[in-house]
Amino acid sequence: VQLQASGGGLVQTGGSLRLSCSASGRTFSSYYVGWFRQAPGKQREGISCMGVDSWNTEYYISDKERFIIARDDAKMTVYLHVNSLKPEDTAVYYCAGLIRCSSNSAEARKWGRGTQVTVSS
């Protein structure tokens, strides 16, 4: 499976974004898909993960109420909605394919090209 994240951009504090992780390849439906982010000078951190057919959803970030993960297998796309954006959300956001949900980026089997999110104060 090949993954590609998109939907990032420059937004003001308090704004919202919908990030998309588009996949290609016949094995997409067998992967768990996770969202991670990496801010400059910081380690990559797990945000959320969703299992096959959306039956397993996990959030790892502290203020998880601002994040919503959703999956559309027909479109081979996983979304991450981020609300009430803060400057500290500024990072490159990545999606990854995993064999089980995990906040540990080392467990990812496939990585997509990230998308930059910049939140202005």
N, C-alpha and C positions, 0 to 999 in steps of 0.2 A: 504494500500500500504506500502511496505517496501522499503527503499531507502539505497543505499550504494555508497559512493563516493570513487573514486580511481584515480590513475594517478599522484599522488604527488611524490615528490622526491627531491633530491638535484640537483640544477642547478646553473650555473654561471650567474652572472649579464648579462643581454642582451639576455638570452636564452628564450625559449618558452616551454610551457607545454599544454597538452590537458587533462583536468580533465573530468572524466565521472561520471555521476550519474545514476546508474542502478537501475531499479525498478522491483518489483515483485508484483503481485496482479492485479485483474481485474479493479480496480478503477483508475489506473494510468492516463488514458486519461482524467479523469475529474479534475485532479489537475493542478493548476499552480505550476511550479517548480522554486524555487529560489536558488541562490548561495549566501552563506555568508562566511565570514572568521573571525577568531579570533586570533589575535596576543597575545603573552604573556603579561599579565597585562592590556589588553585593552578589550573594549566591543566588542561583536560580531557585525559586520557591514554588511549591505546588499551590494551585488555587482550587481546582475542582476536578472531578473525574466522573465519567458516566459510563456504565457498562452497556453491554449489548442489549438492545431493545429497551433501553432506559430503565431497566429494573433495579439498577444499583447506582445511586448517586451519592457522592461524597463531596464535602467541602472542607478545605484545610485552612483557609485563610481566617484571620481573627474576626473581621467584621463581615462575615459571610452573607449577611442579609442584603448586601449591596450587589451580590453576584448571583446570577442565575444561569445554569447550564442547561442546554436543551439539545436534543439530537433528532435529526431527520434522516433515517437510513435511506429512504427513497431518494433523497437528494445527496446522500453521502456527505452530509455536512453536520458539524457540531457547532453550536453557537455558545458564546459567552456574553451575556448581557451584563454590563457594568453600569450601575447607577450611582448618583451622588459622587461623582469623581472628585478626587483630591489630588493635590500636587504630588503626594507620596505614591500615587498610583502610576506615576511616570515610569515606564519600563518598556522593554521589548517583550511582547507577549507571544508565547509559543504554544502550539498544540503538539501532542505526542500520542503515539500509539503504544499501548501497554497490554500485557497479558493479564493484568489484574490492576485494580485501582490502587494507586499509591501516590503519596506526596513526594516521594523520593525520585528525583529526576534521573538517578542512576538506573532506575528500573525501566525506563522508557526504552522501547525497541525501535521506534521510528520517530524522527523529529521532522517537523515542517519548518519552512522558513518563517521567521517571526515577523510580527508587525509592530511598529513603533506606536506607542501611545504616549502623548505628552499632554500633561494637564497644566494649564497656566493658572496662576493665582490672581 
